[in-house]
């Protein structure tokens, strides 16, 4: 056991470093000693947060069908992709919010595969031939909120990580508790495409629960309704809303395709009458 003096957060601190701990039997104990040295001897940064997310959150989500990168995880269905994302903050945003740069928010998203990209060229990344959209590219979005006291922060949807990092593990445990309690259930509302169409036709955005699909009668809402209805074979609703989206001229990079799809949906309605 060694003593080392480091300057942490502007203060000179004594740090205990276990080089060769006694009775360090087994890989588990050695790994824990290494984690302690890494966590407390080094200055806290986002790399440590990434490592803790990888160790404490991603294995649990993998058991539920997700695949992951450093900050995002995806679960693929035949008609949609579920997304869980840990959002970090740069120095400017952290200063404005009043948090550290290694604090984080946890975002949820659902990306519908029946809806073509609303701009070209499409920028949805692929991994092994499967789309891995960013959370902000999802058609439906939400955000989790901490359930533990955070007196240092006014925001209700950010996990504040202290400079020392000593509350990182407890914060990630709270994230997992929130995912189990509400997060994973949030995805279930999109399991039935008919329910998705109902949400688009009738519900308002709620920034505390569900957003990303535009206000009622907005060009984006028309666009989403039109393509979801088309995937369900509902030509009248598809034609009405694809025509409205086209008329808005809000999707100029794909206007030709949008006009074609609107006419095709309308033709499905009038076609049998002409025959």
Buried (B, 14 or more C-beta within 10 A) or exposed (E): EEEEEBEBEEEEEEBEBBEEEEEEEEEEEEEBBEBBBEBBBBEBEBEBBBBBBBEBBBEEBEEEEBBBBEBBBBBBEEBBBBBBBBBBBEEEEBEEBEBBBBBBBBBBBBBBBBBBBBEEEEEEEEEEEEBBBBBEBBBBBBBBBBEBEBEEBEBEBBBBBBEBBEBBBEBBEBBBBBBEEBBBEBBEBBEEBEEBBEBBBEEEBEEEEBBBBBEBEBBBBBBBBBBBBBBBEBBEBBBBBBBBBBEBEBBEEBEEEBBEBBBBBBEBEEEEEEE
